[in-house]
Amino acid sequence: MAEEETVYNSLFYVYITYGLVGVLSTYVYISTWLTLPPDAETINVLGMILPANLVFVLIPCHLILTPWTFMQAYGAKTDAEWFEVNEIWFTLIAFGMSLVENTYRGPYTPIVLCICLFDWVVDVMAGLTYKMNIEAKSGIYVLANAPNAIIWTLYGLARPCPLDPFLAGTSIIIGSSNAFLIYKGVEGDENASYALMLMRLVDSVIFLWMYMVTKDIQSLVNFLLSIGAALVTTKFE
């Protein structure tokens, strides 16, 4: 059975990664709001078309969720007593925020890539893999994650749309984090390998949703690469 310590330590890596995405998301929200014309009724931000007054709700939500993500990383690393209880509320709040954001996604945005989406999906995946007694392989198997590191690094840089600055930043954060974890996993770090497995499961959900919305073959390929990497690095007991 996957050890609780391994799951917690892997979440430390994942939360640090997604927390950095949250810092970027919050910055984009605030900088967009500061440049908003006084008479604006809607706002284009992070691939969404939002009512201007909704931004006043989402900014404080992100100012709470982002540091909370880093706090959960700390709780996972130190095995804090409050960690598991906080995970329940953390997941529910992140899910609610993601639901609101994706309700207002723009016509060219299949899914809003924000901290709240990443947070709640990885929490669900961590719970499922732990309950299913799944462990992760380290060593050479971890190299199966390399295509996803490349995909994430290039994803935002290659999209010709107004989201380029945000997507480029998100891509670099996730891509570089994957590269670091691959290095650690090949060296035998089981926590890094488990973190990669969780991130591949998150990727699978994201890319499958993108394919269902857009019917884009590249999204389907990305989904297959993600689920394939997750299976290669999974050790079933």
N, C-alpha and C positions, 0 to 999 in steps of 0.2 A: 504493500500500500504506500502511496506517496506520503512521505513524512510531512507533518504539519510545518516543521521548520523549513523544509524545502519550498513548500508553497508560499509561505510568508516571505522568505528571502527573495523568491522570484518576483513576488508582487512589489517588493522594494524597487527592483530594477524597472519594472513596468510603470509603476506610479511616477517615478522620477521622469521617465520619458514623456508620459502623457501630461504630467504636471507642467513640463516645459511648453508643450502644445497649449496648455491652458494660459500660461503667461502671454504667449503670442496672441491667442484668441482675445484675451482681456485687453491687451494693448490695442488691437484692431478695433474692438468695440469702442473703447474710450476715445481713440484718435479720430474715428469716424464721427462720433457724437460731437466732439469739440469743433469739427468743421461743418456741422449740420446747419443749413440755412434756417433762420427763425421760423419761416413759414412752411417748412418741409412737412409733408404729411406721411411720407414713406421714406425708408432708408435702405440702401443696398449695402449689405455687409455680410461677409463670410458666405456668399452665395445665396443669401436670403433677401427677400423683399419684405421688410418689417414695417408695421405701423410705427411711426416715430415715437409714440408714447411707450411702446413695448420695450424700447431700448433702455428706458429708465428702470425697467424691471430686470432685464437680462444682465445689465452691467453689475449691479450688486450681487446677483446670483453667481456670476463668474468670479467676482471678488471674494466670494465665500468658498465656492467649489475649488478654485485653484489652490489656495493655501491648504484647504482641507485634503486635497490629493497628496500634497507633500507631507501633511501630518499623518495620513494613512501609510505613506511610505516609511515614515519614522516608526509608527506603531507596528508595522509588519517586521521591520528590522530588529526592533527591541522586544518583540513578543509582548506588547503592552496589553494589559487586562481589558482595556476599553476597545481594543481593535475590532473584535468580532461584532460587538454590538453596533459600533459606528459603521461597520461595513453594510449593515442592513439599511440604515437611513441614508448612507452615502449612495448606495446603489439606487434606491428609490428616487432620491432627489435628482441624481444624474439622469436617470431614465425620464423623469418628468421634464427636465430642461431640454433633453434631446428630442422628446416628442413635440414640444412647442416649436423648437427650431426647425424641425423637418416639416412641420405643418406649413411653415412660411418659406420653404425652399423655393428658389427661383426656377424658371423654366429650363435652365441649362445646368442645374445642380441636382444630380440623382440622389445624393445624400450629403448632409451637412457634416463635414469633417471637423468636429469640435471636441474639446476635452470631455464634455458630458457624454457623447456617444462612446468614445473610447473607454471611459471609466466604467459605465454600467455594463458594457458588453464583456470586458475583461473580468469583472467581478462574477458575472454569471458563469463564464467559462472556467474560472478558477474553482468555483464551487462544484461544478459538474465534474471536472477532471479529478478533483479530490475525492468526491463521493464514489466515482467509478474506479477508484484504485489505480489511476493511471500515473505512470512515472515517465521521465524523459531520459533519453540516451544522451550521453556526452561523447566527445571525441569526433571522429571523422563524420559521423552521421549529421552533425550540426551544420555541415557545409550545404546541406539541402536547403538551408534558409538563405543562402547567398542570393538567389534570384529575387527574393522579396526585398532584400536590402537594396538591390539595384532598382527594382520597380519603385520603391518609395522614394529613393533619391531622385529619380528622374520624373516622377509623376507630376509634381507641381511645376517643375521647370519646363516641361514639354507641352503644357496646356495653354493655348493662345486665348486667354480670356481675362477679364478684369480681376480675377482672383489670384493672378500670378504671385504677387508679393506674399500673401498669406499662405497659399499652397506651397510655394517654394520654401518658405520657412518651415512649414509642417513637414514637408518631404525631407528636408535636410536633417531635422531633429530625429525623425523616426528612422531614416536611412542610416544615419551615423550611429544611432543607438543599436540598431540591428548589427551593424558591422562590429561594434565593440563586443556585443554579446556573443556573436559568432566566434570571435577570437577567444573569449573566455571559455566558451563551450568546448571548442576544439582542444583547449588546454586541460579540459576535464572538470570544469566548474558545472556541477549539476544544477545549481540555482540558475545560472545563465541559460542552460539548456531548457529548463522548465519555463523560464520567462519567454524564450523564443517560441516554445510550443504554444503558450498562451497567446502570444502576439499573432501567430499564424492562424489560430482559431478566430481571433478578432478580425484579421484580414479576410478570412473566408466569409464571415458574415457581411462585411463591408462590400467586398467585390461581388458576392452573389447578389446582394441587393442592387448594386450598380447594374449588373447584367439584367436583372429582372425589369428594371426601369428603362434602360437604354437599349437592350438587346445588342450591346456592343461586344464583339468577339474578344477584344482585348481584355475586357472585364471578366469574361468567362475563362480566358487563359489564366488571368491573374488568380481567379478563384481556384482553379485546378492546381496551380503551382502552390498556392497557400495550403490547401487541404492535403496535398501530396507531401509538402515539407513537414506538416504537423504529424502525418502518419509515419514518415520516415524517422522522426525524432521521438516518437512515442514508444514507450516500453509498457506493454500490457502484462499485468500480473494475474 
